Amino acid sequence: MTKTRLTRRALLAGTAAAATAATLKAPAIAQNAPIKIGVITDRVANSAMWATLMGEGVELATKQVNDAGGVLGRRIELAWEDDQDRPDVSATRARKLIGDGVVMILSLSSSTAAQQAQTATLEGKVPHMSPSHSADTLTTRLNNPYFFQMGPLASFQIRTLMAYAGTRFRRVALLTDNSALGTVNATSFRQGLQQGNIQIVADETFERGVTDVTPALQRVRAANPEGIFHAGILGAEMALFFRTYHQMGLRQPVLGSFNLSIPTYLDLVPGLLEGVQFIDVYDDVKPEVVDFANRYKAVHNKDPFSLPAYGYDGIMLTVDALRRAGAPDREKLRDAMHATRNYTAVIGARGTTIGFAPDRRIGFPENGCVVRTIANNKHGHAVWRGLAAS
């Protein structure tokens, strides 16, 4: 019996010693572990046409940070999830990332998916950033103090287009599609045009999956607008619009949202976007853009554009906030994000900066958009910056 008791005591002592050793080692392991940042993207659905390209910027920035020694002495580790641009799936993916221990989540797919993912990040109290989304309702529909929006609001976009157009258009057509984001964008465009005393003589919405937009454009032609404002986001439907626009011989200038900054359209309908003017956040003469372009071209051997820049800025701003937070702590990181002021990003017109006001979690400045014109099937230089002439 004594031998048995001694054996048990020895076992207990050994277990306690092992536990103590493990406890002592745990902080060192945790301290040196990578800092995890979650990324919710879309690889298969409609938003894949921009989410995949933003992912290139995310990876470029992460490599740059890690090659320079990381942040707070630790490497950045990306944890990717695909939400298929489905809001219900996006929330599920966000919960998984939260359980995996990420300190920040970046949403790259649609605004509607990011909106639903906020239910998880609010519940889990995890900082959550939308690097490019434009919906005006993203920070207001759900009062989530952990969510930050970096993209140009649709209301900023229409005000910039109107400032650029000046008094050229008093009667216009407004076109969109019935996607959730297309509907939201059109609402902002409609309100902006009405506030500017511009008459909307034709207001058309293309159904998702439509194969013929001729009737809608016949109504536009009959209304004889001076210009056409397009707020839609669906790729195939946008391409169909431009094909039909040319087939019908329409000549009114087309002014588009920042959706037309997606270079995929230049491949979908090559040569059919000549002269189209669109909103962008990529000011090609800005020093930060030149530096980013050089880094991007060294890796991808092609010229960049706004989409990779959004993802790049999403990581770099997170890293900047982590340094100011002093630790990969979710609450400290949230506070540091909200304290961001006058941060010079790649995105945004020359001379503008990113910052979150005490009562707002929208970081993109109202005067941060630029207008570019498509020429020779390429995105031309910025012809207008902010709300004033270049």
C-alpha positions, 0 to 999 in steps of 0.5 A, a space after each residue: 500500500 505504501 508503495 502505491 501511495 508513493 507512486 501516486 504522490 510521485 505521479 501527482 508531483 510530476 503532473 504538477 511540475 509539468 503543469 507549472 513548467 507548461 504555465 511558465 512557458 505559455 506566455 513566451 509561446 504566446 508572445 512570439 506567436 503570429 498576430 492573426 488577421 482574418 480576411 473574408 473574401 469571395 472567390 466564386 460569386 459576383 464580388 469575386 471580380 473585385 475581392 480577389 484583386 483586393 486580396 493581392 493588396 492584402 498579401 503584398 502589404 502583409 509580406 512587406 510588413 513581415 519582411 521588415 520584421 513584423 509588428 510588435 516583434 511578431 509576424 502577421 498571419 492571414 486567416 482566409 475565409 470565403 463567404 461566396 458573397 452570401 450575407 448569412 455565410 459571411 456571419 458564419 465565417 466571421 464567427 469562425 475567425 473570431 474563434 480562431 483568435 484573430 485580432 481584426 477581420 477585413 471584409 472584401 466581398 460585398 457591402 451586404 455581406 459585411 453588414 451581416 458579418 457585423 452581427 458576429 463582430 459586434 457579438 464577439 467584440 472584434 475589430 472589423 474593417 471594410 477597406 472598400 465598401 461604399 454603402 452609406 448605411 454600413 455604420 448606421 444600420 447596426 451601431 457596431 463600435 468595432 466596425 470601421 469603413 474605409 471606402 468612399 460613400 456613395 453619397 460622396 461619389 455622386 457629389 463628386 460627379 455632380 461637382 465635376 459635371 457642373 451645370 452641364 446636366 439638368 436632365 439625366 437618366 439614373 440606371 442601376 441593378 436590383 442587387 442589394 448594393 446597387 439599390 443602396 447606391 442608387 438611393 444615394 445617387 437619387 437623393 444627391 441628384 434631387 438635392 442638386 435640383 437635377 431632374 431624373 427623367 428616366 429611372 431604370 433598374 436592371 434585374 439580375 440575370 437579365 438578357 435584354 435591356 433594350 426596353 429600358 434603354 428605349 425609355 431612356 432614349 425617349 426621355 432624351 436625358 443630357 447624361 446617364 448616371 450609372 450606380 449598378 454593380 453587377 458585372 454581366 448586367 453592366 457589360 450588357 448595358 454598354 453593348 446595348 448602349 452602343 447598338 442603339 447609337 446612344 450618345 449621352 455621356 455616361 458617368 459611373 460609380 467607383 464600380 467602373 474602376 474595376 478593370 475587368 470591364 475593360 476585358 468584358 466589353 473592350 473598346 465600348 467604354 471609351 469616354 466613360 467617366 467614373 469615380 475612383 480613389 486612385 490618384 496616380 500622381 500621389 507619392 504614396 500611389 507611385 510607391 505602391 505601384 512600384 511595389 506591386 509591379 515588382 511582384 505582379 509585373 503589371 500596373 496596379 489600380 485601386 482594388 489592390 490598393 484598398 486591400 494594401 491600406 486595410 493591412 497597413 492601417 491595421 498595422 499602424 493601429 497595432 503599433 499605437 495600441 502596443 499589443 495585439 489586444 482587441 479592445 486596445 486595437 479598437 480604441 487605436 483604430 478609432 483614434 486614427 487621424 490624418 493617416 496618409 493612405 494609398 487611396 484618396 485624392 492627393 492631399 487628403 487623409 484617412 481619419 475617424 472622427 470621435 462620433 464617426 467610423 467612416 474614414 474616407 474623406 468626403 473630398 477624397 474621390 477623383 474622376 477618371 476617363 477611360 481612353 484607349 481601353 485604359 483608365 486615364 489620369 485623374 481629371 478632377 480631384 475631390 469637390 474642386 477642380 484639379 
